[in-house]
Amino acid sequence: MSEQESVKVEVLGPEPDELQDLIEYLGRSFYRAYRATSSITWDFWLNLTNDVKFSDKDKTDIAFHLGWIEGLTDALRLASEASADHGILDRPEVAKQFLWIMSDLAALYEDYINGKVQESSKVFELIVDIQNRLANFYKDFMILLRTER
């Protein structure tokens, strides 16, 4: 087969809308949502380190914000594990909101590794947006924690 011939690979498995049950399952528990998404920041950083299209400054700036996202998710995980969240994070609407934010980070990561988003400024802008949304989620959680105790 020549290099110009393309090979079509059929992926077996459910259609995206058939994954709704998995999303519902993950969205019923903060810890499940956390475990399903906890490696995204690390995977993103590992792929960025070898990207010759990004300057060292861009990589450092993006790493800072990925680290911030990692720190916020770890703080939430610790609150959940120690039951210091008083069950707030396990409320389906709260866990699903966290899953939605992290799903956007996963989508950005997939777009990055698949070459759909390659400009460092765009990656940076989208990561900062996700970081801000996660920070707002954290603030909202803290407000709920203070008012519902």
KERO-83051 format. One record per atom (N, C-alpha, C): x, y, z. Coordinates in steps of 0.001 Angstrom, whole numbers, padded with zeros to 6 digits, always signed. Each point is the difference from the previous one (the first is absolute). Layout:
# residues N
XYZ
...
***
This chain:
# residues 149
+000849-001167+000000
-000849+001167+000000
+000898+001234+000000
-000301+000941-000866
+000803+001213-000065
-000344+000929+001155
+000895+000969+000237
-000210+000945+001086
-001231+000861-000222
-000379+000212-001253
-001119+000872-000300
-001348-000690+000188
-000012-001324+000024
-001248-000704+000232
-000372+000140+001470
-001263+000283+000231
-000420+000139+001393
-000646-001296+000462
+000150-000255+001254
-000582-001179+000611
-001140+000471+000882
-001177-000540-000226
-001151+000363+000812
-000087-000984+001158
-000003+000557+001196
-000099-000817+001200
-001378+000223+000599
-000716-001069+000184
-001326+000098+000592
+000137-000191+001508
-000504+000964+000714
+000042-000061+001453
-001274-000669+000487
+000175-001058+000755
-001141-000713+000548
-000340+000570+001360
-001251+000109+000266
-000415+000501+001301
-001230+000871-000119
-000386+000572+001112
-001237+000779+000011
+000145+001339-000720
-001126+000494-000483
-000065+001346-000550
+000074+000971+001185
+000431+001233-000241
+000118+000952+001120
-001264+000139+000842
-001174+000009-000628
-001228+000135+000785
-000286-001243+000833
+000606-001114-000356
-000171-001222+000781
+000861+000004+001260
+000878+000984+000130
+000838+000119+001192
-000698+000769+001115
-001233+000399-000239
-000734+000787+000989
-000101-000720+001337
-000159-001312-000014
-000081-000739+001264
+001303+000102+000788
+001120-000049-000702
+001291+000156+000679
+000123+001400+000584
-000413+000998-000759
+000050+001375+000495
-000884+000156+001236
-001173-000590-000039
-000898+000049+001166
+000648-000680+001207
+000629-001136-000236
+000679-000729+001081
+001112+000852+000605
+000847+000559-000842
+001098+000829+000493
-000509+001246+000702
-001111+000529-000480
-000547+001222+000551
-000742-000153+001309
-000105-001199+000504
-000670-000224+001284
+000944+000078+001189
+001272+000147-000273
+000979+000028+001086
+001181+000873-000417
+000357+000914+000874
+001157+000838-000307
+001241-000862-000185
+000177-000976+000879
+001221-000802-000058
+000094-000774-001317
-001112-000521-000481
+000017-000688-001296
+000397+000972-001113
-000601+001191+000033
+000319+001018-001018
+001470+000408+000104
+000480+000150+001220
+001403+000363+000202
+000926-001087-000550
-000267-001247+000357
+000869-001103-000428
+000012-000143-001528
-001131+000263-000623
-000086-000126-001454
+000765+001108-000716
+000248+001113+000689
+000604+001163-000662
+001333+000432+000600
+000457-000691+001021
+001156+000479+000768
+001316+000043-000768
+000144-000742-001067
+001288-000015-000700
+000079+000979-001172
-001079+000718-000270
-000016+000872-001178
+001100+001054+000069
+000150+000680+001131
+001000+001068+000086
+001407-000547-000211
+000283-001142+000579
+001332-000605-000133
+000253-000434-001449
-000973-000659-000601
+000137-000423-001395
+000207+001200-000920
-000742+001066+000267
+000117+001219-000799
+001424+000537+000103
+000490+000097+001230
+001350+000530+000197
+001050-000877-000673
-000114-001298+000122
+000975-000896-000620
+000068+000199-001509
-001124+000209-000636
-000009+000234-001438
+000540+001370-000361
-000238+000982+000842
+000503+001352-000270
+001521+000093+000100
+000586-000777+000893
+001446+000131+000233
+000817-000242-001250
-000485-000847-000889
+000754-000322-001212
-000478+000747-001238
-000915+000930+000179
-000555+000733-001141
+000952+001120-000402
+000627-000146-001157
+000976+000990-000463
-000670+001272-000518
-001314-000040-000220
-000715+001186-000475
-000280+000991+001126
+000142-000440+001247
-000263+000863+001144
+001332+000454+000594
+000089+001280+000312
+001222+000519+000626
+000064-000473+001449
+001190+000080+000587
+000149-000374+001409
-000881+000872+000890
-000104+001277-000346
-000864+000904+000780
-001454-000449-000079
-000463-000334-001204
-001377-000470-000166
-000238-001271+000808
+000950-000905-000053
-000124-001257+000753
-000074+000271+001499
+000821+000934+000473
+000005+000344+001425
-001325+000629+000406
-000494+000913-000825
-001284+000649+000301
-001137-001020+000043
-000034-000879-000964
-001049-001015-000048
+000147-000974+001172
+001239-000386+000315
+000238-000915+001125
-000487+000600+001308
+000207+001306+000169
-000464+000675+001219
-001508-000178+000161
-000740+000213-001065
-001452-000084+000081
-000488-001447+000094
+000698-000914-000653
-000327-001421+000187
+000241-000408+001453
+001075+000509+000583
+000288-000275+001409
-001068+000562+000919
-000506+001160-000324
-001069+000608+000783
-001256-000882-000064
-000321-000478-001193
-001140-000902-000160
+000219-001265+000823
+001202-000538-000074
+000333-001207+000779
-000162+000252+001498
+000467+001152+000461
-000107+000343+001417
-001445+000127+000463
-000825+000652-000807
-001415+000132+000364
-000694-001356+000050
+000278-000853-000974
-000651-001318+000000
+000481-000842+001184
+001281+000116+000347
+000506-000743+001160
-000611+000508+001299
-000186+001311+000126
-000637+000555+001193
-001429-000520+000131
-000705-000054-001107
-001360-000539+000021
+000009-001485+000346
+000946-000732-000568
+000112-001438+000302
+000259-000214+001484
+000910+000774+000568
+000303-000146+001426
-001216+000310+000868
-000748+001023-000367
-001224+000323+000749
-000983-001153-000073
-000112-000598-001174
-000913-001128-000184
+000464-001220+000792
+001279-000327-000090
+000525-001181+000694
-000110+000119+001505
+000166+001205+000529
-000054+000206+001445
-001430+000273+000485
-000956-000076-000912
-001400+000324+000285
-000176+001419+000513
+000971+000841-000289
-000078+001406+000393
-000945+000773-000907
-000449-000635-001062
-000937+000648-000929
-001452-000170+000432
-000231-000772+001067
-001340-000258+000532
-000955-000503-001082
+000544-000750-000959
-000816-000606-001050
-000363+000930-001144
+000426+001248+000066
-000361+000966-001039
+000545-000420-001355
+001251-000443-000050
+000615-000343-001279
-000631-001223-000654
-000655-000828+000785
-000646-001194-000552
-001429+000244-000464
-000478+001199+000152
-001310+000311-000557
+000114-000102-001515
-000940-000687-000637
+000115-000192-001450
+000191+001293-000797
-000702+001060+000368
+000150+001240-000763
+001389+000619+000184
+000610-000212+001158
+001339+000533+000268
+001054-000863-000685
-000120-001318+000152
+000959-000907-000637
-000042+000133-001521
-001202+000167-000558
-000119+000164-001453
+000598+001312-000470
-000120+001045+000807
+000610+001276-000375
+001527-000142-000053
+000572-000687+000990
+001440-000255-000002
+000382-000828-001228
-000766-001030-000284
+000271-000870-001146
-000070+000795-001306
-000923+000915-000100
-000146+000833-001195
+001231+000877-000203
+000485+000616+001070
+001204+000840-000099
+001198-000840-000437
+000174-001143+000635
+001142-000853-000331
-000154-000632-001385
-001233-000204-000433
-000239-000497-001344
+000478+001013-001044
-000173+001272+000297
+000500+001035-000913
+001523-000015-000061
+000655-000273+001132
+001460-000122-000008
+000419-001221-000820
-000726-001100+000159
+000295-001213-000781
-000199+000252-001488
-001054+000731-000353
-000254+000310-001411
+001116+000877-000569
+000458+000971+000781
+001111+000841-000445
+001260-000846-000185
+000267-000881+000933
+001167-000885-000108
-000084-000848-001273
-001164-000586-000247
-000179-000814-001205
+000177+000834-001262
-000552+001213-000003
+000166+000887-001156
+001468+000365-000196
+000724+000177+001098
+001421+000329-000075
+000797-001179-000577
-000178-001192+000552
+000811-001126-000479
-000395-000455-001399
-001239+000329-000416
-000441-000345-001348
+000261+001115-001005
+000670+001064+000440
+000392+001070-000906
-001088+000992-000360
-001138-000046+000671
-001078+000941-000302
+000253+001370+000631
+000698+000029+001115
+000388+001251+000662
+001513-000060+000164
+000718+000859-000723
+001462-000060+000034
+000655+001304+000416
-000740+001084+000035
+000587+001278+000366
+000109+000089+001520
+001182+000350+000485
+000202+000062+001448
-000929+001016+000650
-000273+001108-000681
-000875+001023+000579
-001420-000527+000191
-000470-000824-000925
-001348-000574+000097
-000055-001040+001122
+001022-000851+000081
+000063-000995+001076
+000013+000716+001344
+000833+001036+000109
+000104+000769+001242
-001352+000617+000363
-000633+000646-000956
-001292+000666+000237
-001049-000989+000491
-000079-001151-000622
-001005-000996+000378
+000303-000633+001354
+001270-000219+000302
+000364-000556+001307
-000317+001001+001107
+000282+001272-000236
-000318+001025+001001
-001514+000076+000209
-000775-000118-001074
-001453+000005+000135
-000471-001179+000855
+000541-001175-000251
-000362-001187+000782
+000442+000170+001455
+001181+000549+000203
+000488+000250+001357
-000942+000950+000734
-000435+001060-000662
-000913+000963+000620
-001341-000642+000338
-000499-000842-000891
-001250-000697+000282
+000146-000943+001186
+001142-000675+000087
+000240-000897+001135
+000160+000798+001292
+000662+001145-000076
+000152+000861+001182
-001377+000491+000473
-000878+000352-000923
-001357+000411+000367
-000776-001157+000610
+000194-001193-000535
-000621-001203+000564
+000460-000178+001447
+001300+000169+000229
+000569-000139+001340
-000580+001049+000947
-000093+001238-000475
-000578+001076+000826
-001447-000306+000340
-000759-000442-000984
-001401-000357+000244
-000102-001137+001018
+000888-000963-000107
+000034-001107+000958
+000272+000533+001409
+000958+000899+000117
+000323+000559+001326
-001169+000799+000573
-000717+000705-000835
-001175+000740+000458
-001059-000976+000487
-000261-001060-000757
-000957-001011+000435
+000436-000637+001316
+001275-000266+000112
+000536-000631+001208
-000240+000889+001223
+000234+001291-000144
-000183+000933+001122
-001471+000203+000347
-000864+000018-001009
-001406+000324+000259
-000851-001205+000382
+000465-001190-000296
-000816-001189+000262
+000460-000831+001192
+000988+000443+000696
+000465-000790+001141
-000935+000090+001160
***
